C-alpha cells in the first residue's frame, strides 16, 4: 500500500493500462481462444493510448473512438495486404486523416496516433499469430478495444479520488517550484539565459498545465465536503499565481546597492518560506502527512522586522516602495495561511462555486466537426503536418519493403511516425531519444533472449506496455526503450530461444529517424508563419482581460469573466513563448529574432502583472481608495487599453495622466491611508505597457 501511495498519476495510469491489456488478453483468450486473445491485445493497446488520467465521465468518449478506429484500420490493412501499391496508398490516407485530428488540440494527440499504431499491429499480424480473415481479425481487435474501454472506465472510477489528490499535490508542487524560482530572481541569483523572460514564462507554463490538470480533476467531481475543500484549494492556488506574477513589479527599482540587496534577500526568503509551506501542504494532500503550522501574523512580523533592520540612508525614498512590496507579500502570506486553515477546518460552508460556474474552466471535450474547418488550408500547421506525415510514412514503408531485410517494413514506418512531429524542435528531440531508447531496449532484449519461460516474457511485455504509456509524454527515452521491448518480445513469446531481430530493429530505427528529420523540411511549419496569428490572439486576449479587470467593484458575473479572460490571456502568452522556444533550432534564415520576441513577451507579461495588481488593489484595498477618483479613472484606463490593444485610436484622458517617462516614479506608501496614487500609477503603467506591447508585436511581425 505504501508503494502505491508513492506512485504519481502517470505511474498509476501506466499500471492500470498494463493490467487492463493483460486482463483483455486473459478474458478474450479464455472465451474465444489464444488467437482471438492476441488480436484483442492489439485493440486494447491502441485504445489505451487515449486512456490518460481523467474524470470517469471523460473516459469512454476518448477510448471508444480509438477502439473503433483501430478495428476499421485493421480491416483495411487486411484487405490491401496482397498489394504493395494499395498498402502504401492506404498508409498515406490513414495517416493524413488521423493527423488531421490534431485540429482538436493536444488532447487529440493520442487519438491521432491510434490508427497508425493499429496499422503497425495489423501488418505484423501474420508474423505473430497466424492467419485469420481480415474481418475476423478486425472484430477481435474491436472487441479488445471495447473490453479495454470497460476496464478504463472502471479503473477511472476506482482511482478518481486518488487522481484528484495527486493532481492537487502536483499543482501545489508546481506553485512551490514557481515561488522558489521567483525568489531566486528577486534575490538576483539567476543570470544568463535563465534570466530571460522566456525562461520565466516557461516556468509559468508548467504551473499553468498543473493547475489545468487539477481543474479538470477537481471541478468535475461530484459535490461533497472533500471536493469543496479541494475546489477552494485550486482556486486559492490560481489567485496565488496572480499575486506571484504581480510580485515581480517594481522589484528592479530597489537597485543593486547594499540596502537594495538586503531588501531583496528578505523578500526572497519570505517567498522561500511560503514555498516550504506549500511543499508540506502537498505532502499532506498526497500522503496524509500532518498539515504545516502557519501564522500569517508571525510571518508578517518577521518580514517587517527584517526589512526594518536594513541600514538604508535616512530619507531614502525606496522605503515607500519597500512598504508597498511588503504589503503585496502580506496578501500572499494571508492567502497561503487561509488555504492551510481551509484544509484543517471541520465545517463545510456553502460555496458559490457550483458545477455550472466551474464548467467553463474545465478543458473542452468532444470532437466537433467545426474544429476542422480552419485547418482545411495549406496555411494550417495541422494540414501541413498531416500531408508531410502521409508522404513520410508511405515512403518509409515502401523503402522498408525494398530493403534486404524487408521482413519488418512497418518498423521503419513506425520509427518515422513516432519521431516526426509538427515542428523541428520536437522532431530533433524525438530523433535522439528514439535512437538511444532503441539501443537500450535491444540490450535488454539480448538478456531476455536467454529466458525460455513464456510466462516471464509475457510479464515483461505487459510491464513494457505500462511503462511506455506512463513515460511517453514525460521521458520519451524510457518509452522508446519499452516500445523496443514490446516489438522484440512478441516473436520470443511465440518461439522462446529464437534469435531476436536486433540488427533489423537498429537499422530501421536509425533509417526511420533520419527519414523523419529529412521530411521535417517538407512543407515545413516555421514559427515565423504563426507569429501574426499568435500576436493577434495575444492582443485580443489581453484586450478582453483589460476590459474585464479594470472595473470598480465588479459583480459576481464580472468576476467570473475576469477568471476566464485571465486563463485565456495566460494561454496566449504561453503560445507565443512556446513559439520562441521552438524557433531556436530552426535554420537561422527563418528563425524568429531574439530581441523582438523577448520584448513582446516582456511587455505582455508586465501588462498581465499590472492588471492583476490593479484588481487586487480594488478588491483588497477598497476602503483605502478614493472611490470618486477610482470610478473616474478606471473606465478611462479600460477604454484606452482596449483601444490600444485593438489597434484603434485611443480616446479620452485621465485627469491624473502624466507622461509615460514619469510612470515609473512611486508615490508615498509609508503611513499613507489613501492609496489612490498607487492605483493611478498602475493605470498609467497599464496604458504604457499596452502601447509598448503593440509596438513590440508590430516589430516582431515586420522582422519575421
Secondary structure, 3 states (H helix, E strand, C coil): CHHHHCCCHHHHHHHHHHHHHHHHHHHHHHHHCHHHHHHHHHHHHHHHCCCCCCCHHHCHHHHHHHHHHHHHHHHHHHHCCCCHHHHHHHHHHHHHHHHHHHHHCHHHHHHHHHHHHHHHHHHHHHHCCCCCCHHHHHHHHHHHHHHHHHHHHHHHHHHHHHHHHHHHHHHHHHHHHHHHHHHHHHCCCCCHHHHCHHHHHHHHHHHHHHHHHHHHHHCCCCCCHHHHHHHHHHHHHHHHHHHHHHCCCCHHHHCCCHHHHHHHHHHHHHHHHHHHHHHHHHHHHHHCCCCCCCCHHHHHHHHHHHHHCCCCCCCCCHHHHHHHHHHHHHHHHHHHHHHHHHHHCCCCCCCCCCHHHHHHHCCCCCCCCHHHHCCCCCCCHHHHHHHHHHHHHHHHHHHHHHCCCHHHHHHHHHHHHHHCCCCHHHHHHHHHHHHHHHHHHHHHHHHHCCCCCHHHHHHHHHHHHHHHHHHCCCCHHHHHHHHHHHHHHHHHHHCCCCCCCHHHHHHHHHHHHHHHHHHCCCCCCCCHHHHHHHHHHHHHHHHHHHHHHCCCCCCHHHHHHHHHHHHHHHHHHHHHHHHHHHHHHCCHHHCCCHHHHHHHHHHHHHHHHHHHHHHHHHHHCHHHCCHHHHHHHHHHHHHHHHHHHHCCCCCCCCCCCCCHHHCCCCCCCCCCCCCHHHHHHHHHHHHHHHHHHHHHHHHHHHHC
